[in-house]
Amino acid sequence: MAKLKIDDLKKIKERVQAENALREGDRRVRVTVHMGTCGIAAGARSVMNTLMDEIDESKVSDVMVTTSGCMGLCSREPEITVEILGQDPIVYENVNENKMRQIFKRHILQGEIQTPFVLARGKEQA
């Protein structure tokens, strides 16, 4: 492995700070990637990476990314929840990299829910 230079470290620091900024604060959209053991085994990590890449490429700054554990529906993993300010949360199931790109471009950016991938709509009531 090549030695890291100061400029390389600065770039890594900037990238990490940008990723952390998306996970904090008030935003128009919050996307939760369910990263329990079952979700990770089903591919949630690549879904998360795809989401972060899409956010970076589109230069949006109003999308917050969070993670959570398993929702208890292991056979439906990877799952993500999209919460747009003033709208019901949407839980998507069996998300892969291509579906994540479509959900990002159509639902998160344009407001068009991707019905074929939806598992649930709304919040669970206690």
N, C-alpha and C positions, 0 to 999 in steps of 0.2 A: 504494500500500500504506500502511495506517495505521501510525503510529509505535508501536513497542513500548513498553510501560510496564514499570516495575520488577516489578509483579505478574505481567505476562505472562512475563517472563524467569524469574521464580521458578517458575511453573507448568511452563514448558518444562524447566527444570533438574530439577524433581521427576519429571517424566515420563521423562526420559532416565535418571536415576538408577534409577528403578524398572525400566525395561527392562534396564539393565545388570545389576541385581541378579539378574534371572531368568537371565542368561547365565553367572553365576558361582556357585561354591559347591556344597555337597552338597545334592541334592534327591532326591525320590522318583522323579521322571520326568525324563528328558532327551529333548528333541525336537530332532533335527537336520534343518534345512531345507537341502537340497542346492542351493547357489547358484552353480554354475558358469555360464558364459556361456549354455550351452544351457538350463539350468534357469531362469535369469532371463528368457531369451527366451520360454520356455514358460509363464511366469506365476508363478515361485517368489516373486517380491517380493510379489505380492498374497496368496499363501498365507501368507507370513511375517506380513504385516500382519493378516490374519484371525486367525492364531494368537495374536498379541500382543493383539488386541482381545478374543478369547475369554478369555484369561488374566486380563486386566484386569477384564472384566465379571463373571467368576466369583469374583474375589477370592482365587484360590488362590496360595499362595506356595511350593509345593513342586515347581514345574515349571521346569526349566532349559532355555533355548533356546540352541542353538548353530547355526552354519552350517558348511558344508563345500563343497568343490568338486564337480565332476562325478564320478559313480560309474562313468562309462563306458557308461551305458545311456541315451543322449540321447533316443531315441525314447520312453522311458518317463517323461520329465520332465513336470512337476515331481514330485520324489520327496522323501519325508520318512522319517526313521527314528525310531521311538518305542521308547525303552528304559525299561522300568519295572523298578525294583529287584527283583532275584531272578527275572526272567523273560527269555526270549529276546527279542532285538531284533526288531522288525517293520518291514520296509521297505514303504511304500505307494507306489504308482505313479499317474501321471496325476492328481495331486491338484489340485483346484480349490478355490475358496472354500467351496462347499457341502460338499464331501467333508471339508475341513479342520475345519469346524464339527462334522460328524458324528463324525469321528475323535476330536476333542477331547472332546466330550460323552460318547461311548460308550466309547471305548477308554481315554483318559487319565483321565477322571473315574470311570468305572464298571468298567473292566477288561475290556470286551467287544471283542475284536479284530474289526475290520470286514473280514471275509474277502473280500468282493467286490473290495476295493481293494488287497489284499496282493500284493506282488511276491515277497517272500522273507521267510523266518523264520530267525533265528539269525545267528551271526557267520561271516564268511568265515574258513576255516582255511588257514593258510600251509603 
